[in-house]
């Protein structure tokens, strides 16, 4: 692994989608993360899928889910790591829920009671709703009867890792919020949570892997080309795609600039202009 790639991997936090997906591939690790986020013990089955693509029809927009797992009661958990506020996450979660539900029934099945319970969790280092909460939980509730819930088995949860209502959460949950934002040995060493330490051991393994070094390079290239082709939401020119995706994967500013010069053949002056316009400090 080159020093440059190692620096990139070392600089990733769990809030970076690449590191989150790779770390959560182990069922016990994903179980630990979901258990902390929901503050209840969740035991997932042995198979966890990452970057799962769902396409109900060739004519419909596909979705790609970061991590998917099922517990012993057949409840399905979908977890997304979202680093940038695209201003459409509420509606996007609705679309995802619909796509996921369609995919969970066999073709021709008419018994909707066979639709398993689902829990969609979106984790972000910002507050989508602006109320200062660490966690927002949504399930169908009747407007006229506040104690009446639809009980259709669908749960949507939004996690804000920079919440302010600390008194409402366990120390383990709060430690995990800190760890997502700053995924370092120092933060992991401070916590008493066995679950976070388990997650951190897998993070260390991912960051030290030669295979992951190659994969992060390939992933960056793949995402950049998808953005240029307009296959990822929010069509943007090549420069904006490279800057935004480089940031999402934790690339240093100088590496993003080098890629602008190399991939787009822009001038040094224009590379600086693109960085100034699109790079978010």
Residue pairs with C-beta under 8 A, 6 or more apart in sequence:
1 9
1 210
1 213
2 213
4 255
5 213
5 216
5 217
6 213
7 252
8 216
8 249
8 250
8 251
8 252
8 255
9 19
9 206
9 207
9 212
9 213
9 216
10 207
11 250
11 252
12 18
12 19
12 183
12 207
12 249
12 250
13 19
13 180
13 181
13 182
13 183
13 250
14 20
14 23
14 81
14 179
14 180
14 183
14 199
14 203
15 81
15 83
15 123
15 125
15 161
15 180
15 181
15 183
16 81
16 83
16 248
16 249
16 250
17 66
17 81
17 82
17 83
17 248
18 216
18 219
18 248
18 249
18 250
19 183
19 203
19 206
19 207
19 250
20 66
20 67
20 81
20 123
21 50
21 51
21 66
21 67
21 81
22 50
22 206
22 212
22 215
23 29
23 199
23 202
23 203
23 206
24 30
24 33
24 48
24 50
24 66
24 67
24 79
25 48
25 50
25 67
26 48
26 202
27 44
27 45
27 46
27 47
27 48
27 69
28 198
29 198
29 199
29 202
30 44
30 48
30 67
30 69
30 77
30 79
31 42
31 43
31 44
31 69
32 195
32 196
32 198
32 199
33 79
33 176
33 195
33 199
34 42
34 44
34 69
34 77
34 79
34 119
34 121
35 41
35 42
35 195
36 172
36 173
36 176
36 193
36 195
36 196
37 79
37 121
37 123
37 135
37 157
37 159
37 173
37 176
38 119
38 121
38 157
39 169
39 170
39 173
42 71
42 77
43 71
43 72
44 69
44 70
44 71
44 72
44 77
45 69
45 70
45 71
45 72
47 69
47 70
48 67
48 68
48 69
49 65
49 67
49 68
49 69
50 66
50 67
50 68
51 64
51 65
51 66
52 64
52 65
52 68
53 62
53 63
53 64
53 65
54 62
54 63
54 64
54 65
54 99
54 100
54 103
55 62
55 63
56 99
56 102
56 103
61 95
63 95
63 96
63 99
63 100
65 78
65 80
65 96
65 100
66 78
66 79
66 80
66 81
67 77
67 78
67 79
67 80
68 76
68 77
68 78
68 79
69 76
69 77
70 76
70 77
70 116
71 77
73 117
74 116
74 117
75 116
75 117
75 118
75 119
76 100
76 104
76 116
76 117
76 118
76 119
77 118
77 119
77 121
78 96
78 100
78 118
78 119
78 120
78 121
79 121
79 122
79 123
80 96
80 120
80 121
80 122
80 123
81 123
81 124
82 89
82 122
82 123
82 124
83 124
83 125
83 248
84 244
84 248
84 280
85 124
85 126
85 128
86 92
86 233
86 234
88 233
89 122
89 124
89 128
89 158
90 128
93 120
93 122
93 156
93 158
96 120
97 118
97 120
97 154
97 156
100 118
100 120
101 115
101 118
101 154
104 115
104 116
104 118
105 112
105 114
105 115
115 153
116 153
117 153
117 154
117 155
118 153
118 154
118 155
119 155
119 157
120 154
120 155
120 156
120 157
121 157
121 158
121 159
122 128
122 156
122 157
122 158
122 159
123 159
123 161
123 180
124 158
124 159
124 160
124 161
125 160
125 161
125 162
125 180
125 181
126 160
126 162
127 133
127 160
127 162
127 163
128 136
128 158
128 160
129 136
129 158
129 160
132 163
132 164
132 165
133 160
133 163
133 164
133 165
134 159
134 160
134 161
134 163
134 164
134 165
134 166
134 168
134 169
134 173
134 174
134 177
135 157
135 158
135 159
135 160
135 163
135 169
136 157
136 158
136 160
137 155
137 156
137 157
138 155
138 156
138 157
138 158
139 149
139 150
139 154
139 155
139 156
140 149
140 150
140 151
140 152
140 154
141 148
141 149
141 150
142 148
142 149
142 150
161 177
161 180
161 181
162 177
162 181
163 169
163 177
166 174
171 192
171 193
172 191
172 192
172 193
172 195
172 196
175 187
175 190
175 191
175 192
175 193
175 196
176 193
176 195
176 196
178 187
179 187
179 188
179 191
179 196
179 199
179 200
183 200
183 203
185 200
185 204
188 196
188 197
188 200
191 197
206 212
216 249
219 249
220 245
220 246
220 249
220 251
223 232
223 241
223 245
223 248
223 249
224 238
224 241
224 242
224 245
224 263
226 232
227 236
227 238
227 240
227 241
227 244
227 245
228 237
228 238
228 241
236 244
238 263
238 264
239 260
239 264
239 266
239 270
239 274
239 278
240 274
240 278
242 256
242 259
242 260
242 263
242 264
243 256
243 260
243 274
243 275
243 278
243 279
244 278
246 255
246 256
246 259
247 256
247 279
247 280
251 259
253 275
253 279
256 275
256 279
257 271
257 272
257 275
260 266
260 270
260 271
260 274
260 275
261 268
261 271
266 274
